[in-house]
Amino acid sequence: MGSSPTFPIFLWIFKLNKKLNNPIKSSGNIIIISAPSGAGKSSICEAVVSSSQNIFYSVSYTTRPPRKGEINGREYFFVNEPEFKKMIKEKKFTEWARVHDHYYGTLKTLLRKVLKAGRNILLEIDVQGAVSIKKQYPNACMIFIITPDLKTLENRLIARNKDCREIINIRLKNAKKESEYIHKYEYLVINKNLNSAIRAVKIIIQSLEYKIQKDKAYFTNGR
């Protein structure tokens, strides 16, 4: 008489529970949120970070001049172009890109420090930076935010009253180019309603806690 086919399953569960009782400290998740200007990504990121104690917001460096009400170190670290290029030369950025005629970059040491501490880190970055990060961190979660259509985006850009018509036209043109990167993202959230979009992003982030590859060590260590 052969052994019960359920025995190997119980043995596997026993080994898994033993590992769970002595958990291996896992690193945090990288959450990337990209969107055309005016699609609502900043409002969504702010709401997500403020409602979670385990999500750290990555403040990027930029050569863009601060807008009214922006504070250095909160929205961005504002630096001049020579200083930014010096940081590129010194390889201080995990990713950097030139967007809307200004440079933006994510500090390498900050990203590593937050992940090592086991916290999630949210990056509000452009499509170029997102693709660069994904190459270095394949398990990064990529979320693209978009409005229902281009007309809605145009109306929102006008309504926020931050840019002149010329700049708005440039942003609309860039939005079309950025939308070509959607297929590189795992998730697409259409921002018809801000509260619904925030809820959708929160659900996506919560689901990361249940991804098998995050705790892959449980299935390999000691076998």
N, C-alpha and C positions, 0 to 999 in steps of 0.2 A: 504494500500500500504506500503510495507517494505522500509526501508531506503536504499539508494544507496550503493552497495557493495564497491564502491571506496572511500566512506567517511572515513572508518577506516584507509585506506592507507594514505590519505592526512593528517589525524590527526597524524599518526605515523611520517610522514615526517616533519610535523610542529614541533613536540616535538624534533625530531632529530636535526633539524636546530637550534633550541633554544639552545640545548646542544653544538652544534658545534660553536655557537657564543660565548659561555662561556666554552671553551675547558678545559678538565681535563688534567693536565700534565701527560703524559705517560712516562714510563721508556724506556730506550733504548733497543736495541736488542743485544743478544749475537750471534755472528757469529763464528762458529768453522770451521777451515780448517785443515784437516789432510791429510797426504800423506806419502808414503814411501820416504826415503831419495833419493834425485835425481829426484823426480817427478816434481819439479818446484814450490813447494808451497811457498818458501821464495820469489821468484821473483814475483809470483802472488800476495802475500800479500802486498809486497812493492808497487807494481803498484796500487793496490786497495786503500790502505791507502793514498798514496801520491796524488791521484786524488779526494779525498773526504775530506770535512772539518768536517764531522760528524761521522767519523770512527776513533776510538782510538785504537791503536795497543797495546795489552797487552804484556809487556815484562816479560817473565818467569824467574824464578830463576833456576839455574842449577849448578851442581858440575862438569860439563864438563869443561876442560880447554879451554880458548879462542883460536880460530884459528887465523891465521895471518890476521890482518886487523880488527878483531872484537874489539869492544869497550864496556867496562862494562857499563851497563845501556842502551845500544842501541840494540844490538842483544839479550843479556841476562844480568841478574845480576849474576855474577860469584861468587859463594861462595864455601867454602870447605865443605866436607861431615859432619863433626861434627856440623858446623853451620846450615846446611840444616836440619839435624836430630833434632836439637834444635827447629827449626821453626816448624817442624812436631809435636813435643811434645807440643808446645805452640798453636797448631791448627791455624796457620797463613795462611795455604793454603786452597783454595776452592777445589783444586785437586792436587795430586802429583803422580808421577810414576817413576819407575826405567826403563830406556830405554837405550839400548846399553851400559850397565854397568855404567850409570850415572843417577843421580836423576834430575827430572824436576818438577817444581811446579808453580801454579798460585796463586798470592797473593789475599787473600779474601777481604781485605779492598779496594784494587784498583778496583776490579770488581764491588763491591757494589757502590763505589763512582761514577764511570763512568755511571753506569746504572741509578742511582738516578738523575744525571745531565741531563738525557734524551738523552745521546749520545750512538751510537752503539759502541760495543767493539769487536774487532776481536782477536780471540785466535788461534794461530798457535800451535796446540798441538797434541800429539800422540793419538792413538785410546783409550788407557786406560783412559786418562784424559778426552777425549771427552765423553765417556760413563758416567763417574762420573759427569761431568758438566750437562749432559742431565737429569740425575736423580734428580739433585737439581733444574734445570731450564728447565722444560719440553718444553717450547716454544723456546728454543735455536735452531738456524738454523745450521744444520750439513752438511758440504760439504766435499766430499772426492775427492781428486785429484789423478789421476793414469795415467801412460803412456799406450800407445796402447798395449804393451806386455812387458814381462820381459827382452827380449833382448835389447829393446830400453832403458829400465831403466839401464841395465848394461852398455851400451855404454855411457849414460849420466854420470854415476858415474865415469867411467874411464876418460871421457873428462874433467870433472871439476877438476881433478888432486888434490884432497884433501885427499884421503885415499890410503893406501897400498892395495894390492890385498887381503890380509887376511880380512881386514875390509870391503872391497867391497863385499866379499863373505858372510860375516855376515849380511850386509845390505840387500843383495838379499834374504837371507833366512828369515830375519825379514819381508821383503816386502810381502812374501807369507802369513805369519801369519796375518799381518795387513790387507791384502785384505779380510780376512775372516770376517772382521767387516763391510764390505760395506753395508750389509743389514740393519745395524743400523742407516745409514745416510739417509737424505731426498734427497740429490742431489749427483750425480756423474758427474764429469767433466773429460773427457779423454783429456789429454794434448798432442795432436798431434802437435799443433802449439801454441806457448806461447801467442801471441796476441789474438788468438781466445779463449784460455782458460781464459785469463784475462777478455775479454769481457763477457764470459759466467758467470763468478763469479760476475761481476758487475751487470748483469741483475738479477741474483738470489737475490742479496742484495737489489737492488732497489724494487723488488717485495714485500719485507717485509713491506714496507710502506703501502701496501694495504691489509694486513692480518686482518681479522675481529677480531681475538682474541686480537690483540694489543689494540684496542679501545673498548673492550668489555664493559667498564664502560658506554659508550654512550647508550647502550641498556638495562642497568640494573639500573643505578642510577636514583632515583626519580620516579620510576615506581610504 
